Amino acid sequence: MKSAVMEEGPDISADSHAVAEREVIKQCILYLRQMADGDLMPAEKTLEFLKHNKKTALRILAAIARSDQPEPELSDIPPRILQGLVRDASGKLN
């Protein structure tokens, strides 16, 4: 009985980690979209969420910066503008 409970623990934490990471990805994309659209007040709220998940957010922003193809939600933003938004977001998180 004890081992069954212990085996469930890692699965639950792995699932919650995956959910948390997906949420950080979503919020990173949302923040970049908000900034590109000039929605500064909502962007500040999104940035607060990202600050609470700084390490993951910085990793995701770095991946977005390295990507050849931007996320579909960001595809209409010119590459140089997107790179600038990513740099700005990373700087605000550091």
C-alpha positions as CSV (number, residue, x, y, z in Angstrom):
1,M,0.0,0.0,0.0
2,K,2.8,2.4,0.9
3,S,4.6,1.9,-2.5
4,A,1.4,2.5,-4.5
5,V,0.9,6.0,-2.8
6,M,4.6,6.8,-3.5
7,E,4.2,5.8,-7.1
8,E,1.3,8.1,-7.6
9,G,3.2,11.1,-6.2
10,P,5.7,11.5,-9.1
11,D,3.0,11.1,-11.7
12,I,0.9,13.8,-10.1
13,S,3.8,16.2,-9.8
14,A,4.9,15.5,-13.4
15,D,1.3,16.2,-14.6
16,S,1.1,19.4,-12.6
17,H,4.5,20.4,-13.9
18,A,3.4,19.8,-17.5
19,V,0.2,21.8,-16.8
20,A,2.2,24.6,-15.2
21,E,4.6,24.7,-18.1
22,R,1.8,24.8,-20.7
23,E,0.3,27.7,-18.8
24,V,3.6,29.6,-18.8
25,I,4.0,29.0,-22.6
26,K,0.4,30.4,-23.0
27,Q,1.2,33.4,-20.9
28,C,4.5,34.1,-22.7
29,I,2.7,34.1,-26.0
30,L,-0.1,36.2,-24.6
31,Y,2.3,38.8,-23.2
32,L,4.1,39.1,-26.5
33,R,0.8,39.5,-28.3
34,Q,-0.4,42.1,-25.9
35,M,2.7,44.1,-26.2
36,A,2.6,43.9,-30.0
37,D,-1.0,45.1,-29.9
38,G,-0.2,47.9,-27.5
39,D,-2.4,46.4,-24.7
40,L,-0.1,47.6,-22.0
41,M,-2.4,47.3,-18.9
42,P,-3.3,43.6,-19.6
43,A,0.4,43.0,-20.5
44,E,1.5,44.2,-17.0
45,K,-0.8,41.7,-15.4
46,T,0.5,38.9,-17.6
47,L,4.1,40.0,-16.8
48,E,3.3,39.6,-13.1
49,F,2.3,36.0,-13.7
50,L,5.5,35.4,-15.6
51,K,7.6,36.9,-12.8
52,H,6.2,34.3,-10.5
53,N,7.4,31.6,-13.0
54,K,10.6,33.5,-14.0
55,K,12.9,30.5,-14.7
56,T,10.4,28.7,-16.9
57,A,9.4,31.9,-18.6
58,L,13.0,32.9,-19.5
59,R,13.6,29.4,-20.9
60,I,10.4,29.6,-23.1
61,L,11.2,33.2,-24.3
62,A,14.7,32.0,-25.3
63,A,13.1,29.1,-27.2
64,I,10.7,31.6,-29.0
65,A,13.7,33.8,-29.9
66,R,15.6,30.8,-31.4
67,S,12.6,29.5,-33.3
68,D,12.6,29.8,-37.1
69,Q,8.8,29.7,-37.1
70,P,7.0,31.8,-34.6
71,E,3.9,30.5,-32.8
72,P,0.8,31.0,-35.0
73,E,-0.5,33.7,-32.6
74,L,2.7,35.7,-33.2
75,S,3.2,35.0,-36.9
76,D,1.9,38.4,-38.1
77,I,4.5,40.2,-36.0
78,P,7.6,41.1,-38.1
79,P,10.6,39.0,-37.0
80,R,12.7,42.0,-35.8
81,I,9.8,43.4,-33.8
82,L,9.2,40.0,-32.2
83,Q,12.9,39.6,-31.3
84,G,12.8,43.0,-29.7
85,L,9.7,42.1,-27.7
86,V,11.3,38.9,-26.5
87,R,14.5,40.8,-25.5
88,D,12.4,43.3,-23.6
89,A,10.3,40.6,-21.8
90,S,13.5,38.8,-20.9
91,G,15.1,42.0,-19.6
92,K,12.0,42.7,-17.5
93,L,12.2,39.2,-16.0
94,N,15.9,39.5,-15.1
